[in-house]
Amino acid sequence: MKVTPLHPSLGAEVAGVDLSTPLDAAARDALGRALADYLALVFHDQALTPAQYLAAASVFGPPMEQHYSQHHMPGFPLIGMIWHRNGQQPAEAWHTDHTNRERPPAATILYGVEIPTAGGGTSVANMRAAYAALPEEERRHLDTLTTFNTLDSHHTDTRAEDREKYGTPIEHPMVRTHPVHGTPAVYFHVTKATHISGMTPETSKAYMNDLIERMIRPEITYRHAWRKGDVLVIDDRATMHRAHGDYDRRESRVLWRVIVEGDRPRR
């Protein structure tokens, strides 16, 4: 195994690992630590069946059910399909996944199955670097705040059973400590947060959007240009990510997505 940094702030390429085969305990531990350190890992030239993909994802945690069941892979409900021809729009706003869950994902794992000839990348931002760059007074203020999270209201195709199962509001800190790395990071999802503690919904949205505008800069952002067969592992505990919709819609952009369960966020 060889780990090579891809960006000064985050991201590393992992070579010498075939995710279609079982990994021993030492390799699993090394990859878990590398994810905590680099926050995004890239594996090139992988060839995975759905079953192999789920087994590889389990290196980073137990695969968990995704709440947009209309996009689940037939026969493999723990794999989500990201595909604009499946009725989806690229998730171009900065976010971290599934904050409406009591134990939200430790990682989001994406596998590039069909890739357009240009564009369609995925960007990842280092939110512990974002936290460290804020003025001390604002960091102290953020440390005291929490968000209340539920399913996004703008996804009109969400099934009623998913809303019933996953729509209960969940409170999480806006700054969480990474359980492996031990460092604090800004943590929220603008459209899943109904409000911030002590603020109106309108003030909450405005403040979160302002934070993102001020915090996420090129110096803390890695932009992944997809190649077919890439696996991108994103540490949801200390990052935000977004898709780029800058590709020709006559071409296909198909990613398989697995999310793996993490811990309850703690400050």
C-alpha positions in Angstrom: 0.0 0.0 0.0 1.3 3.4 -0.9 -0.5 6.7 0.1 0.4 9.8 -1.9 -1.1 13.3 -0.9 -3.1 14.9 -3.7 -3.6 18.4 -2.2 -1.9 20.4 0.6 -5.0 20.4 2.7 -6.7 17.0 2.1 -6.9 14.1 -0.2 -4.6 11.2 -0.9 -4.3 8.5 -3.6 -4.0 4.9 -2.3 -2.1 2.6 -4.6 -1.5 -1.1 -4.3 -4.9 -2.0 -3.0 -7.4 -4.2 -4.8 -10.8 -3.5 -3.2 -12.4 -6.5 -4.9 -10.4 -8.8 -2.5 -10.7 -9.1 1.3 -8.3 -6.9 3.2 -6.5 -8.1 6.4 -6.9 -6.3 9.7 -3.6 -4.3 9.3 -4.7 -3.0 5.9 -8.1 -2.1 7.3 -6.6 -0.2 10.2 -4.2 1.6 7.9 -7.0 2.8 5.6 -9.1 3.9 8.5 -6.2 6.0 9.9 -5.4 7.4 6.4 -9.0 8.5 6.0 -8.9 10.3 9.3 -5.7 12.0 8.4 -6.4 12.9 4.7 -10.2 13.1 4.8 -10.6 11.9 1.2 -9.0 8.7 -0.3 -8.9 7.9 -4.0 -8.5 4.3 -5.4 -8.0 4.1 -9.2 -8.7 1.3 -11.6 -11.1 -0.8 -9.4 -13.4 -3.4 -10.9 -16.2 -4.2 -8.5 -19.4 -6.1 -8.4 -22.1 -4.7 -6.1 -21.3 -7.4 -3.5 -17.6 -6.6 -3.7 -18.3 -2.9 -3.4 -20.3 -3.4 -0.2 -17.6 -5.6 1.2 -15.0 -3.0 0.4 -17.1 -0.2 1.9 -17.3 -2.1 5.2 -13.6 -1.5 5.7 -14.7 2.0 6.9 -17.8 1.0 8.8 -21.1 -1.0 8.5 -23.1 0.1 5.4 -26.2 1.9 6.4 -29.6 2.3 4.7 -29.9 5.5 2.6 -33.2 7.4 3.0 -33.9 8.1 -0.7 -35.1 4.5 -1.4 -36.4 5.5 -4.8 -32.7 5.6 -5.9 -31.6 2.3 -4.4 -30.0 -0.3 -6.7 -32.4 -3.1 -7.5 -31.4 -6.2 -5.4 -28.9 -4.1 -3.4 -30.8 -1.6 -1.2 -27.6 -0.5 0.6 -26.2 0.9 -2.7 -27.6 4.2 -4.0 -27.6 5.2 -7.6 -26.4 8.7 -8.5 -27.6 9.1 -12.1 -29.3 12.2 -13.7 -31.3 9.9 -16.0 -32.8 8.4 -12.8 -34.5 11.7 -12.1 -31.8 13.3 -10.0 -30.1 16.6 -10.1 -26.4 16.9 -9.2 -26.0 17.9 -5.5 -24.1 21.1 -6.3 -24.5 22.7 -2.9 -21.9 22.0 -0.2 -23.2 19.5 2.3 -22.3 16.5 4.5 -24.5 13.4 4.2 -27.4 12.2 6.3 -27.2 14.6 9.2 -30.8 13.7 10.0 -29.6 10.4 11.5 -28.7 9.8 15.1 -25.4 8.1 14.0 -24.7 9.9 10.7 -22.2 8.5 8.2 -18.5 8.1 9.0 -17.9 8.1 5.3 -19.5 8.4 1.9 -18.0 6.0 -0.7 -18.5 6.7 -4.4 -17.7 4.4 -7.3 -17.4 5.7 -10.8 -19.2 3.4 -13.1 -20.0 5.7 -16.1 -18.0 8.9 -16.4 -18.6 11.8 -18.9 -15.8 12.9 -21.1 -15.5 16.3 -19.4 -16.7 17.8 -16.1 -18.9 16.1 -13.5 -16.2 16.2 -10.8 -16.7 16.0 -7.0 -15.2 18.5 -4.6 -14.4 17.9 -1.0 -13.6 20.7 1.6 -11.6 20.3 4.8 -13.9 21.6 7.5 -11.4 21.2 10.3 -9.1 23.6 8.4 -12.2 25.8 7.9 -12.8 25.8 11.7 -9.2 26.6 12.5 -9.2 29.6 10.2 -12.2 31.2 11.8 -11.6 34.1 14.3 -11.3 32.7 17.9 -14.4 34.5 19.1 -16.5 32.9 16.3 -15.0 29.5 17.1 -16.1 29.9 20.7 -19.6 30.9 19.6 -19.9 28.0 17.2 -18.8 25.6 20.0 -22.0 26.4 21.8 -24.5 25.9 18.9 -26.4 22.9 17.7 -28.6 22.2 14.6 -31.9 20.4 14.4 -31.9 18.1 11.3 -34.6 16.3 9.3 -35.1 15.2 5.7 -34.8 17.9 3.0 -38.1 19.5 2.1 -37.1 20.3 -1.5 -36.8 16.6 -2.6 -40.4 16.2 -3.7 -39.9 12.6 -4.9 -39.0 11.3 -1.4 -41.2 8.4 -0.5 -43.7 8.7 2.4 -42.2 5.7 4.2 -38.8 7.4 4.1 -40.2 10.6 5.5 -41.9 8.7 8.3 -38.9 6.6 9.1 -36.2 9.3 8.9 -38.0 12.6 9.4 -37.8 12.8 13.2 -35.7 15.9 14.1 -32.2 15.1 15.4 -30.0 17.5 17.3 -26.2 17.7 16.5 -23.4 20.1 17.5 -22.2 22.5 14.8 -18.6 21.7 15.8 -17.8 18.0 16.3 -14.6 16.3 17.4 -13.3 13.6 15.1 -13.4 10.2 16.9 -10.1 9.0 15.4 -8.1 12.2 14.7 -9.3 14.1 17.8 -9.6 17.5 16.0 -12.7 19.8 15.8 -14.5 20.5 12.5 -17.5 22.6 11.5 -20.4 20.2 11.0 -23.9 21.0 9.4 -26.1 20.5 6.4 -27.9 23.7 5.3 -31.0 22.0 3.8 -31.3 19.3 6.4 -31.0 21.7 9.3 -34.4 23.2 10.2 -32.7 25.8 12.4 -29.8 26.5 14.8 -30.5 26.5 18.5 -31.6 30.0 19.6 -32.2 31.2 16.1 -35.1 31.5 13.7 -35.1 29.3 10.6 -34.5 32.3 8.4 -31.6 33.6 10.5 -30.2 30.1 10.7 -30.1 29.5 7.0 -28.6 33.0 6.4 -25.8 32.3 8.9 -25.0 28.8 7.6 -24.8 30.1 4.0 -22.6 32.9 5.1 -20.3 30.5 6.9 -19.9 28.4 3.8 -19.3 31.4 1.7 -16.5 32.6 4.1 -15.0 29.2 5.0 -14.8 27.1 1.8 -11.8 28.3 -0.2 -9.6 26.7 -2.9 -6.8 26.2 -0.4 -8.9 23.8 1.7 -10.7 22.1 -1.3 -9.8 19.0 -3.3 -11.6 18.6 -6.6 -11.7 15.1 -7.9 -11.8 14.5 -11.7 -13.5 11.2 -12.1 -12.0 8.3 -14.1 -14.0 5.1 -14.7 -13.2 2.6 -11.9 -12.3 5.3 -9.3 -13.5 4.8 -5.7 -13.6 8.0 -3.7 -14.0 7.7 0.1 -15.0 10.9 1.8 -14.8 11.4 5.6 -18.2 12.9 6.5 -17.0 13.7 10.1 -14.8 16.6 9.0 -15.6 17.6 5.4 -18.3 18.9 3.2 -18.6 17.9 -0.5 -20.5 18.8 -3.6 -21.0 17.5 -7.2 -20.3 19.6 -10.3 -23.0 19.6 -12.9 -20.7 21.0 -15.6 -21.0 18.0 -18.0 -23.0 17.2 -21.1 -26.3 15.7 -20.1 -26.3 13.6 -23.3 -23.6 11.6 -21.6 -24.0 9.4 -18.5 -22.6 10.1 -15.1 -23.3 7.1 -13.0 -21.9 6.7 -9.5 -22.7 4.0 -7.0 -22.9 5.3 -3.4 -22.5 3.5 -0.1 -22.6 5.4 3.2 -21.2 3.7 6.3 -22.4 4.3 9.9 -20.4 6.5 12.2 -20.6 7.6 15.8 -23.0 10.1 17.4 -21.4 13.6 16.8 -19.8 15.0 20.0 -18.1 18.3 20.8 
